[in-house]
Amino acid sequence: MITTVTTFNKEGMDLYGQHFLNTYAKYVDPKIKMIVYAEDCEPTNPAPKQILILNQKEALPKLVEFKRTWKDVPMANGTCPNPAKRPRDWDKKFKWDAIRFSNKVYAVLDAYERTTEGWVVWMDADMVVHNKWSYEDFSSLFPEDVWMTFVGRGKGSQTWPECGFYGLRAADPKCSQFVANLEYMYQNANVGIFTLDEWHDSYVFGHLLEKFKQMYPNIYDYSYDMYLTQAKTGGGGHPLINSVLGKWLDHLKGDRKKTGKSRKRDLMVRRDESYWKTV
């Protein structure tokens, strides 16, 4: 059993989310179900038997409360709490935008709670599925001997993981412990995420991952077998499409959302899929 999860708001739906759902329904095996947490929007469901669309505000009361608590606090909405300590990046608002990235975290938490077997797989909604994705190919991405999968940024990287796609094994005690810690970090934000250097979801995820992989090292990094194994710190900035996942996915990071495709220069490995020949 594999359940994928995503979320987006009205702006995101119009810019990329609806297209993601359409390509997901077109190319992904119908046995792989999806839960969509829609924030203040009503996307068209292209495959009602495969895709479940939930009203975010009704389905995620803990998220609603988190936003209510922190909506008027500048440091939770993109304002660096101590610019003097971050002279080079204090103005990069995403690093301190806990409200924005909490949508993703609470969607994952709820989907994991709903799932009793198999895998819960987060997928950013600014994705395009561009190739036929069979159940066999999809399930092969989740080895039986691991409790988590994710996209790293290369050997020796000191930055956070790429959290556009990651898998959590449902009901696995190690993974359940990880998820419980993630929830604690947000539900008790003053002694959780706000004690870290940054509090976007990838940084928080990476912080916990570093702790857990010391205790439970059987995790799988999709970037390991690709160019990222030799990459310098940062992994090139666009690791997902250069990993095995690029066979099926394009990730429209940043202003790529407006053009609808990644750029040719983003590719640092050879890709033979027909989609990539058009970029």
N, C-alpha and C positions, 0 to 999 in steps of 0.2 A: 504494500500500500504506500503510495506517494501522494502527498498533498502539498501543492504549491500555494504560496501566500503572497499577496501584494496589497498595496493601498495607494490611493491618490485622491486629490481634491478636484474641484471643477476645472481650475486652470490646467492642472496636470492631465486631466482626462482629455481636454480639448487639444493639448499640445502633443501628447504621446500615449496616454493611458488607453484610450479607445483603440488606437492602432495596435497596441500591444495585445489587448484581448482578442482582436480580430486575427492577428497572426498566430497567437497561441492556439485558438480554436482551429485554425487552418492546418497547422503543422504538427501539433503535439498530440500524441496518442490519447484518445478519449478516456482511457482507463486512468490517466493521470489527472486527478481533479484539482481544481483551484478554488481558493477562497479569496474574494476581493472585499476589502473594507473601504467602501466608498464614502468620502467625506464631502457632504453637502453637494452631491451630484448624483445623477441617475444614468450611468452608462448603459448602452445597449448591450444586452447579453447575446453574443453570437452563438453560444452553445449551452443552453440552460441545463442540460444533463451533465455537463462537464464542469461548468463554472457556477459557483454560488456567490451571489453579490449581496453583501450585508450593508446595512446602514451603520456607518462607523460609530456614530454617537449613541446608537441604541445597543450595539454589540460590545462597545469598549467603555464601560463606565469608569474604569480606573484611568483611562486616558483622558476622559472628560474632566475628571477631578484633578489630574496632574496639570492640565492646561489651565484650569480655573485657578489653581494655587499659584502658578508661576507666570501667568500671562502678562502681568504688569511689572515684572522684575527684569530690569535690563540685562543682567548677566545671563538670564535664561533665554534671551531673545537676540543673541548675536553680539552683545557688547562685552568686549574683553574686560574681565574684572581688574586686571592689573597691567595696563599697557606698558608700564616701565619695565616689566619683566619680559615683555614680548615685543621689543622694538621693531622686529622684522615682519611680524605677522599679526599685530594687534587688530588690524583692520579687516582680517579675513573672517567675516561674520559667521560663516558656517561652523567654525571651530567651537563657537560658544552658543550655537542656536539649539538649545535643548528642546524647545517647544517643537521646532520643525521636525527633528529627527525622532521625537517620541512617538509620532504616528507609526512609524515602522516598527519600533520596539514593541509597543503594546499590541500591534497586530500579530507579531510573532508569538508573543506570550499567550494570547488568546487561542491562536491556532494550535499551539503546542498543548494547551490544556484540553482542547477538544479531541486530540488525537491519541489513540491508545496503542497503535502499532504502526510499524513502518517508519516513514520519514516525513518530517515537515521541512519544506524547502522554501526559503525566502527568495523571491525574485523581484528586483527593482522593476517598477512599471515603465521606466524609460528604456525598455528593451525592445528589440525586434526579433521575433523568431523567423528565421529565413530559410530553414531547411527541414525536411521531414524528420520528425523526432519520434522514433518508435519507443514502445515501452521498454524493450530490451536495451536499447542504447541509453535511455534515461536511467533505468535502474542500475546499469553498469557503473554509473558515476558514484554509487554509494556502496563501497566494499563492505562485506559482512563483518569484517574484523575492526571497524572503526565506529566511533560514536558521534563524530562530527566531521563535516567537510567544509572547506572554505577556499577562497582565492587569496593567496599570499602575494607579496610584491618582490620576491626574490631572496636568495640566500644572503643573509647579513643585513637585510633591510631593517631600518630603525623606525619606519613609519607604520601606520596602522594597516590592517588587512583591507582588501577590496571587498566590501560587504554587499555588492550587487547580487550575489548568489551564494548561499550557504545552506548546508543541510544539517538538521538536528534529528538524531535517532529517538523516536518517541519511546517513552517508558524505560529507556536505559537509565539506570541510577546515576551514572556519571553525567549524562546529558541533562537529566532532570535537576541535578545539583547545580549545573552551570546555569540553567534557565532560572532556577530559584534565586541564584546570586544576581543575575541580570535584573530580575524584577526588584530585588531588594535595593539595588543601586538607584533605581528610579523612584520607588515608593518611599525611600528614605533619602531623598536627593541631597539634603544638607550634609549628610555623613556618607553619601554615596558618590554620585557622578560629580557633584560640585567640589569634591576634594581632589579631583584629578586635574591635570594640566589643561585638558580640553574635554568637552562633553558632547561632541557629536557621536552618533551611534557607532561608527567604525572605531573610534578611539576607545570607547567604553568596551566594545566587543574585544578589541585587541588587548586591552588591559586584563580582562578576565581570561582570555585565551592564554596569555603568557603564564598566568598562575596555574591554570588547569592542565596545560600540556606538560608541566613539570611533574604532576601527579599521574596524569592519564595521557601518555604520549600517543596512543593509537587514534590519531586524527589524520585526515587526508587533505593535502594542499594541492588543488588543481594546477597550480602554476609550477609545481616541482619539476615535472618532466619537460618543461618548455624552456624558452630562452631565459626565463626568470631565474633559473638555477644559477646562471652566471651574471645576472644583472647587478648593477651597482645599487646602492640604496635608493629606494623609491620605485624600482621595477619599471621604469619607463612611463609611469603615470596612467597606463591604460591596460592593465594586466589581463582582464577577463577575456577580451577578444583574442589575446595571444596565447591563451591556455586552450585546453581541449574544448572548452565551452564555446569558443569561437566557431566551431563547426556548425553550431545551431543558432548562436545568439550574436547580435550586435548590441552594444551598450552605448546609449546616447548620452554620455557624460557631458555635463556643462552645456556649451553652446551648440553641441552636436544635435541637441533636441530640435533646434530650429531648422537645421539642414536635413535631418532625418536619417543621417548615416554617419558612421565614423569616417575618418580621413585615411587616405592611402598611407600617409606617413605614420599613422598609428600602428600599422602592422609591422611587427619586428620578427615575425616568423612567416614561413611560406604557408599560404592558405590556398587550397585548391578548389574550395567551394565556389560555385558559380556566382553567388552573391558578392563575394569579395572582388571578383573581377570587374565589377561595375563601380567600385569606389574610386 
